[in-house]
């Protein structure tokens, strides 16, 4: 099994796709895949994993509401650890994707926030809340800015 530096992987994704909501969508999906994989590797019956996956699905749905074109133009990524990856590796990968997606949202808000409607801002606030909740469920820690 090859150990990956998940922060490096997320950096490569952002470098290739660029900073934007489409990349946030892709990173949230990658986090969702890693969380689903975690539930298969460590099927402890922990309902928190199911809630985290549901939150990530809802967060991507919110992004599609903010930018409807994401439904058709997003980059689907399954960058979860290999099937024989440990539960810790799956958890670490998902956490890295979530940290990167939240950082990108901050960048989008800084760069585009002035031109967003109140509805779009509210949608992004919901995405932040959902992704942060999924992060806390996965790691047991709060997201730090």
VEXMIVEX-507872 format. One record per residue: chain; residue number from 1; x, y, z of N, C-alpha, C in turn; residue in three letters. Coordinates in steps of 0.001 Angstrom, whole numbers, plus 500000, padded with zeros to 6 digits. Layout:
+--------+-----+--------+--------+--------+--------+--------+--------+--------+--------+--------+---------+
: cadena : num :     nu :     nv :     nw :    cau :    cav :    caw :     cu :     cv :     cw : residuo :
+--------+-----+--------+--------+--------+--------+--------+--------+--------+--------+--------+---------+
:      A : NUM :      X :      Y :      Z :      X :      Y :      Z :      X :      Y :      Z :     ALA :
...
+--------+-----+--------+--------+--------+--------+--------+--------+--------+--------+--------+---------+
//
This chain:
+--------+-----+--------+--------+--------+--------+--------+--------+--------+--------+--------+---------+
: cadena : num :     nu :     nv :     nw :    cau :    cav :    caw :     cu :     cv :     cw : residuo :
+--------+-----+--------+--------+--------+--------+--------+--------+--------+--------+--------+---------+
:      A :   1 : 500845 : 498827 : 500000 : 500000 : 500000 : 500000 : 500893 : 501240 : 500000 :     UNK :
:      A :   2 : 500571 : 502195 : 499172 : 501311 : 503438 : 499077 : 500636 : 504481 : 499948 :     UNK :
:      A :   3 : 501426 : 505103 : 500833 : 500901 : 506191 : 501653 : 500935 : 507475 : 500836 :     UNK :
:      A :   4 : 499868 : 508221 : 500854 : 499802 : 509476 : 500122 : 499805 : 510647 : 501091 :     UNK :
:      A :   5 : 500334 : 511759 : 500617 : 500228 : 513015 : 501345 : 498967 : 513685 : 500812 :     UNK :
:      A :   6 : 497886 : 513634 : 501581 : 496585 : 514089 : 501084 : 496541 : 515595 : 500881 :     UNK :
:      A :   7 : 497321 : 516342 : 501639 : 497392 : 517780 : 501397 : 498025 : 518049 : 500036 :     UNK :
:      A :   8 : 499014 : 517237 : 499677 : 499649 : 517371 : 498365 : 498660 : 517015 : 497254 :     UNK :
:      A :   9 : 497898 : 515964 : 497456 : 496894 : 515560 : 496462 : 495876 : 516679 : 496245 :     UNK :
:      A :  10 : 495380 : 517259 : 497337 : 494395 : 518340 : 497179 : 495023 : 519555 : 496504 :     UNK :
:      A :  11 : 496292 : 519823 : 496817 : 496987 : 520926 : 496151 : 497079 : 520711 : 494656 :     UNK :
:      A :  12 : 497338 : 519478 : 494233 : 497408 : 519157 : 492802 : 496036 : 519332 : 492139 :     UNK :
:      A :  13 : 494982 : 518927 : 492843 : 493628 : 519087 : 492295 : 493314 : 520562 : 492082 :     UNK :
:      A :  14 : 493603 : 521381 : 493091 : 493324 : 522814 : 492984 : 494178 : 523434 : 491888 :     UNK :
:      A :  15 : 495432 : 523029 : 491790 : 496306 : 523571 : 490748 : 495784 : 523213 : 489353 :     UNK :
:      A :  16 : 495266 : 522005 : 489204 : 494786 : 521569 : 487893 : 493431 : 522184 : 487547 :     UNK :
:      A :  17 : 492520 : 522234 : 488515 : 491168 : 522711 : 488232 : 491006 : 524213 : 488444 :     UNK :
:      A :  18 : 491876 : 524814 : 489252 : 491774 : 526240 : 489536 : 490859 : 526506 : 490716 :     UNK :
:      A :  19 : 491007 : 527696 : 491316 : 490174 : 528033 : 492475 : 488790 : 528502 : 492035 :     UNK :
:      A :  20 : 487782 : 527796 : 492423 : 486416 : 528167 : 492077 : 485430 : 527185 : 492656 :     UNK :
:      A :  21 : 484160 : 527493 : 492493 : 483126 : 526625 : 493063 : 483079 : 525262 : 492391 :     UNK :
:      A :  22 : 483506 : 525168 : 491131 : 483540 : 523853 : 490490 : 484571 : 522951 : 491172 :     UNK :
:      A :  23 : 485681 : 523522 : 491591 : 486689 : 522750 : 492316 : 486191 : 522399 : 493709 :     UNK :
:      A :  24 : 485485 : 523315 : 494349 : 484876 : 523016 : 495658 : 483944 : 521828 : 495508 :     UNK :
:      A :  25 : 483115 : 521833 : 494469 : 482184 : 520729 : 494217 : 482954 : 519416 : 494095 :     UNK :
:      A :  26 : 484040 : 519437 : 493307 : 484826 : 518218 : 493092 : 485469 : 517728 : 494385 :     UNK :
:      A :  27 : 485989 : 518645 : 495185 : 486611 : 518249 : 496456 : 485577 : 517700 : 497438 :     UNK :
:      A :  28 : 484384 : 518282 : 497441 : 483328 : 517754 : 498313 : 482935 : 516346 : 497880 :     UNK :
:      A :  29 : 482899 : 516116 : 496570 : 482577 : 514774 : 496104 : 483681 : 513782 : 496474 :     UNK :
:      A :  30 : 484932 : 514208 : 496346 : 486045 : 513339 : 496743 : 485969 : 513020 : 498239 :     UNK :
:      A :  31 : 485612 : 514014 : 499051 : 485443 : 513780 : 500490 : 484303 : 512794 : 500732 :     UNK :
:      A :  32 : 483240 : 512935 : 499953 : 482106 : 512013 : 500089 : 482534 : 510582 : 499764 :     UNK :
:      A :  33 : 483263 : 510390 : 498666 : 483749 : 509054 : 498300 : 484645 : 508478 : 499393 :     UNK :
:      A :  34 : 485548 : 509309 : 499916 : 486445 : 508820 : 500967 : 485669 : 508433 : 502222 :     UNK :
:      A :  35 : 484634 : 509198 : 502531 : 483814 : 508883 : 503706 : 483027 : 507597 : 503482 :     UNK :
:      A :  36 : 482502 : 507416 : 502274 : 481815 : 506162 : 501958 : 482773 : 504986 : 502052 :     UNK :
:      A :  37 : 483991 : 505171 : 501522 : 485002 : 504111 : 501606 : 485347 : 503807 : 503058 :     UNK :
:      A :  38 : 485430 : 504845 : 503882 : 485705 : 504660 : 505303 : 484640 : 503765 : 505933 :     UNK :
:      A :  39 : 483389 : 503984 : 505572 : 482321 : 503179 : 506158 : 482422 : 501711 : 505740 :     UNK :
:      A :  40 : 483050 : 501438 : 504586 : 483242 : 500051 : 504156 : 484444 : 499411 : 504839 :     UNK :
:      A :  41 : 485491 : 500202 : 505066 : 486699 : 499698 : 505704 : 486470 : 499484 : 507193 :     UNK :
:      A :  42 : 485702 : 500375 : 507802 : 485462 : 500332 : 509241 : 483956 : 500406 : 509501 :     UNK :
:      A :  43 : 483249 : 499306 : 509168 : 481786 : 499327 : 509319 : 481356 : 499175 : 510770 :     UNK :
:      A :  44 : 481761 : 500125 : 511601 : 481459 : 500041 : 513027 : 480011 : 500394 : 513341 :     UNK :
:      A :  45 : 479262 : 500761 : 512298 : 477877 : 501119 : 512533 : 477706 : 502535 : 513038 :     UNK :
:      A :  46 : 478767 : 503312 : 512984 : 478729 : 504687 : 513465 : 477836 : 505527 : 512559 :     UNK :
:      A :  47 : 476744 : 505999 : 513090 : 475794 : 506792 : 512316 : 476402 : 508126 : 511883 :     UNK :
:      A :  48 : 477455 : 508574 : 512562 : 478083 : 509846 : 512204 : 478618 : 509841 : 510776 :     UNK :
:      A :  49 : 479098 : 508688 : 510309 : 479584 : 508606 : 508931 : 478437 : 508785 : 507940 :     UNK :
:      A :  50 : 477306 : 508195 : 508229 : 476136 : 508349 : 507352 : 475671 : 509795 : 507317 :     UNK :
:      A :  51 : 475683 : 510450 : 508460 : 475275 : 511850 : 508521 : 476278 : 512716 : 507770 :     UNK :
:      A :  52 : 477572 : 512414 : 507894 : 478599 : 513176 : 507172 : 478402 : 513048 : 505664 :     UNK :
:      A :  53 : 478135 : 511842 : 505182 : 477897 : 511640 : 503747 : 476660 : 512421 : 503302 :     UNK :
:      A :  54 : 475600 : 512359 : 504084 : 474380 : 513111 : 503737 : 474660 : 514613 : 503701 :     UNK :
:      A :  55 : 475444 : 515101 : 504657 : 475797 : 516523 : 504660 : 476582 : 516903 : 503407 :     UNK :
:      A :  56 : 477505 : 516051 : 502994 : 478303 : 516349 : 501807 : 477460 : 516330 : 500541 :     UNK :
:      A :  57 : 476523 : 515407 : 500464 : 475606 : 515375 : 499315 : 474777 : 516652 : 499272 :     UNK :
:      A :  58 : 474294 : 517078 : 500430 : 473485 : 518294 : 500510 : 474323 : 519530 : 500168 :     UNK :
:      A :  59 : 475579 : 519543 : 500597 : 476466 : 520673 : 500293 : 476671 : 520790 : 498783 :     UNK :
:      A :  60 : 476884 : 519655 : 498109 : 477033 : 519709 : 496646 : 475743 : 520167 : 495983 :     UNK :
:      A :  61 : 474613 : 519755 : 496514 : 473320 : 520193 : 495986 : 473160 : 521709 : 496130 :     UNK :
:      A :  62 : 473589 : 522254 : 497266 : 473546 : 523709 : 497475 : 474405 : 524426 : 496439 :     UNK :
:      A :  63 : 475596 : 523887 : 496179 : 476457 : 524500 : 495163 : 475792 : 524481 : 493792 :     UNK :
:      A :  64 : 475086 : 523400 : 493477 : 474377 : 523309 : 492202 : 473225 : 524300 : 492138 :     UNK :
:      A :  65 : 472651 : 524638 : 493283 : 471598 : 525652 : 493303 : 472204 : 527034 : 493052 :     UNK :
:      A :  66 : 473369 : 527297 : 493688 : 474037 : 528584 : 493515 : 474495 : 528763 : 492071 :     UNK :
:      A :  67 : 475087 : 527717 : 491527 : 475614 : 527737 : 490155 : 475076 : 526512 : 489417 :     UNK :
:      A :  68 : 473901 : 526645 : 488773 : 473275 : 525491 : 488127 : 474161 : 524776 : 487104 :     UNK :
:      A :  69 : 475105 : 525494 : 486503 : 475977 : 524865 : 485508 : 476869 : 523783 : 486119 :     UNK :
:      A :  70 : 477038 : 523787 : 487430 : 477851 : 522759 : 488071 : 477246 : 521370 : 487899 :     UNK :
:      A :  71 : 475948 : 521304 : 487686 : 475303 : 520006 : 487477 : 475866 : 519292 : 486262 :     UNK :
:      A :  72 : 476378 : 520069 : 485300 : 476800 : 519497 : 484033 : 478303 : 519587 : 483796 :     UNK :
:      A :  73 : 478984 : 520496 : 484473 : 480383 : 520772 : 484150 : 481364 : 520370 : 485237 :     UNK :
:      A :  74 : 480901 : 519791 : 486325 : 481795 : 519475 : 487427 : 482715 : 518309 : 487081 :     UNK :
:      A :  75 : 483835 : 518249 : 487786 : 484804 : 517174 : 487645 : 484600 : 516176 : 488771 :     UNK :
:      A :  76 : 484080 : 515003 : 488444 : 483882 : 513969 : 489460 : 485226 : 513318 : 489762 :     UNK :
:      A :  77 : 485588 : 513269 : 491033 : 486870 : 512718 : 491444 : 486667 : 511662 : 492520 :     UNK :
:      A :  78 : 487242 : 510491 : 492287 : 487310 : 509493 : 493347 : 488784 : 509311 : 493656 :     UNK :
:      A :  79 : 489273 : 510091 : 494581 : 490672 : 510039 : 494973 : 490821 : 509418 : 496345 :     UNK :
:      A :  80 : 489839 : 508609 : 496734 : 489912 : 507981 : 498043 : 491053 : 506965 : 498038 :     UNK :
:      A :  81 : 491551 : 506625 : 499226 : 492627 : 505634 : 499310 : 492201 : 504318 : 498663 :     UNK :
:      A :  82 : 493204 : 503534 : 498286 : 492918 : 502228 : 497711 : 492077 : 501407 : 498672 :     UNK :
:      A :  83 : 491431 : 500388 : 498149 : 490545 : 499565 : 498956 : 491182 : 498988 : 500198 :     UNK :
:      A :  84 : 492504 : 498799 : 500175 : 493161 : 498239 : 501355 : 493699 : 499320 : 502287 :     UNK :
:      A :  85 : 493320 : 500569 : 502034 : 493741 : 501665 : 502908 : 493109 : 501519 : 504283 :     UNK :
:      A :  86 : 493816 : 502011 : 505282 : 493306 : 501911 : 506645 : 492184 : 502920 : 506866 :     UNK :
:      A :  87 : 491434 : 502706 : 507919 : 490372 : 503649 : 508271 : 490960 : 505038 : 508508 :     UNK :
:      A :  88 : 492122 : 505084 : 509157 : 492756 : 506386 : 509409 : 493119 : 507093 : 508116 :     UNK :
:      A :  89 : 493585 : 506346 : 507120 : 493948 : 506967 : 505845 : 492707 : 507517 : 505134 :     UNK :
:      A :  90 : 491610 : 506784 : 505156 : 490369 : 507272 : 504556 : 489890 : 508537 : 505270 :     UNK :
:      A :  91 : 489966 : 508523 : 506581 : 489538 : 509675 : 507381 : 490438 : 510885 : 507097 :     UNK :
:      A :  92 : 491736 : 510649 : 507001 : 492689 : 511726 : 506720 : 492449 : 512318 : 505341 :     UNK :
:      A :  93 : 492189 : 511471 : 504361 : 491931 : 511953 : 502999 : 490674 : 512817 : 502967 :     UNK :
:      A :  94 : 489594 : 512328 : 503560 : 488342 : 513089 : 503564 : 488528 : 514422 : 504272 :     UNK :
:      A :  95 : 489245 : 514409 : 505390 : 489477 : 515654 : 506131 : 490279 : 516644 : 505286 :     UNK :
:      A :  96 : 491279 : 516165 : 504562 : 492086 : 517053 : 503712 : 491234 : 517670 : 502611 :     UNK :
:      A :  97 : 490361 : 516876 : 502012 : 489476 : 517415 : 500965 : 488548 : 518480 : 501536 :     UNK :
:      A :  98 : 488032 : 518236 : 502731 : 487130 : 519207 : 503340 : 487865 : 520489 : 503723 :     UNK :
:      A :  99 : 489048 : 520355 : 504288 : 489829 : 521552 : 504631 : 490110 : 522391 : 503387 :     UNK :
:      A : 100 : 490485 : 521728 : 502306 : 490792 : 522446 : 501068 : 489549 : 523099 : 500476 :     UNK :
:      A : 101 : 488418 : 522398 : 500533 : 487186 : 522977 : 499980 : 486756 : 524201 : 500785 :     UNK :
:      A : 102 : 486902 : 524150 : 502098 : 486541 : 525306 : 502926 : 487479 : 526485 : 502671 :     UNK :
:      A : 103 : 488751 : 526203 : 502463 : 489704 : 527270 : 502130 : 489346 : 527903 : 500782 :     UNK :
:      A : 104 : 488964 : 527081 : 499828 : 488559 : 527611 : 498517 : 487304 : 528466 : 498610 :     UNK :
:      A : 105 : 486371 : 528074 : 499452 : 485162 : 528883 : 499628 : 485544 : 530255 : 500178 :     UNK :
:      A : 106 : 486468 : 530280 : 501124 : 486934 : 531581 : 501640 : 487537 : 532425 : 500519 :     UNK :
:      A : 107 : 488302 : 531791 : 499634 : 488902 : 532498 : 498498 : 487819 : 533040 : 497567 :     UNK :
:      A : 108 : 486819 : 532221 : 497268 : 485722 : 532658 : 496397 : 484980 : 533825 : 497035 :     UNK :
:      A : 109 : 484713 : 533740 : 498318 : 484017 : 534835 : 498998 : 484837 : 536124 : 498960 :     UNK :
:      A : 110 : 486134 : 535996 : 499149 : 487002 : 537174 : 499111 : 487023 : 537789 : 497704 :     UNK :
:      A : 111 : 487114 : 536929 : 496678 : 487271 : 537415 : 495308 : 485957 : 537778 : 494618 :     UNK :
:      A : 112 : 484890 : 537035 : 494920 : 483630 : 537219 : 494212 : 482473 : 537640 : 495107 :     UNK :
:      A : 113 : 482704 : 537678 : 496410 : 481620 : 537939 : 497356 : 480851 : 539212 : 497087 :     UNK :
:      A : 114 : 481539 : 540259 : 496636 : 480878 : 541533 : 496374 : 479891 : 541485 : 495237 :     UNK :
:      A : 115 : 480048 : 540519 : 494337 : 479136 : 540426 : 493198 : 478072 : 539345 : 493368 :     UNK :
:      A : 116 : 478054 : 538690 : 494529 : 477078 : 537622 : 494770 : 475789 : 538191 : 495339 :     UNK :
:      A : 117 : 474703 : 537537 : 494990 : 473406 : 537928 : 495535 : 473309 : 537441 : 496981 :     UNK :
:      A : 118 : 472379 : 538011 : 497752 : 472183 : 537516 : 499123 : 471830 : 536028 : 499158 :     UNK :
:      A : 119 : 471100 : 535550 : 498155 : 470738 : 534135 : 498102 : 471976 : 533260 : 497881 :     UNK :
:      A : 120 : 472884 : 533729 : 497019 : 474108 : 532965 : 496784 : 474977 : 532949 : 498041 :     UNK :
:      A : 121 : 475051 : 534086 : 498724 : 475828 : 534146 : 499963 : 475234 : 533206 : 501020 :     UNK :
:      A : 122 : 473910 : 533185 : 501114 : 473247 : 532293 : 502072 : 473507 : 530831 : 501706 :     UNK :
:      A : 123 : 473495 : 530524 : 500413 : 473796 : 529167 : 499964 : 475209 : 528753 : 500328 :     UNK :
:      A : 124 : 476168 : 529666 : 500133 : 477549 : 529350 : 500508 : 477695 : 529193 : 502023 :     UNK :
:      A : 125 : 476956 : 529978 : 502777 : 476987 : 529829 : 504232 : 476500 : 528435 : 504614 :     UNK :
:      A : 126 : 475478 : 527962 : 503927 : 474964 : 526606 : 504192 : 476000 : 525545 : 503799 :     UNK :
:      A : 127 : 476688 : 525744 : 502673 : 477737 : 524806 : 502262 : 478829 : 524755 : 503332 :     UNK :
:      A : 128 : 479229 : 525923 : 503835 : 480251 : 525978 : 504881 : 479781 : 525218 : 506124 :     UNK :
:      A : 129 : 478549 : 525428 : 506515 : 477999 : 524760 : 507697 : 477982 : 523245 : 507508 :     UNK :
:      A : 130 : 477519 : 522790 : 506352 : 477435 : 521353 : 506088 : 478815 : 520706 : 506016 :     UNK :
:      A : 131 : 479739 : 521348 : 505300 : 481091 : 520791 : 505173 : 481811 : 520800 : 506520 :     UNK :
:      A : 132 : 481625 : 521859 : 507302 : 482242 : 521928 : 508628 : 481678 : 520850 : 509544 :     UNK :
:      A : 133 : 480371 : 520618 : 509465 : 479749 : 519562 : 510261 : 480271 : 518186 : 509877 :     UNK :
:      A : 134 : 480431 : 517950 : 508572 : 480976 : 516665 : 508118 : 482407 : 516487 : 508628 :     UNK :
:      A : 135 : 483178 : 517567 : 508579 : 484567 : 517521 : 509076 : 484589 : 517145 : 510553 :     UNK :
:      A : 136 : 483751 : 517782 : 511340 : 483705 : 517495 : 512775 : 483277 : 516056 : 513033 :     UNK :
:      A : 137 : 482311 : 515563 : 512280 : 481865 : 514169 : 512454 : 482980 : 513176 : 512110 :     UNK :
:      A : 138 : 483779 : 513509 : 511094 : 484855 : 512620 : 510670 : 486050 : 512637 : 511620 :     UNK :
:      A : 139 : 486390 : 513821 : 512096 : 487646 : 513960 : 512845 : 487452 : 514118 : 514341 :     UNK :
:      A : 140 : 486256 : 514539 : 514754 : 486034 : 514841 : 516164 : 486598 : 516188 : 516561 :     UNK :
:      A : 141 : 487056 : 516965 : 515556 : 487628 : 518301 : 515806 : 486832 : 519348 : 515053 :     UNK :
:      A : 142 : 486881 : 520563 : 515550 : 486282 : 521697 : 514845 : 487246 : 522163 : 513755 :     UNK :
:      A : 143 : 486688 : 522720 : 512703 : 487517 : 523287 : 511631 : 488146 : 524562 : 512160 :     UNK :
:      A : 144 : 489432 : 524728 : 511880 : 490093 : 525975 : 512272 : 490346 : 526814 : 511034 :     UNK :
:      A : 145 : 490039 : 528115 : 511111 : 490216 : 528966 : 509935 : 491656 : 529166 : 509554 :     UNK :
+--------+-----+--------+--------+--------+--------+--------+--------+--------+--------+--------+---------+
//
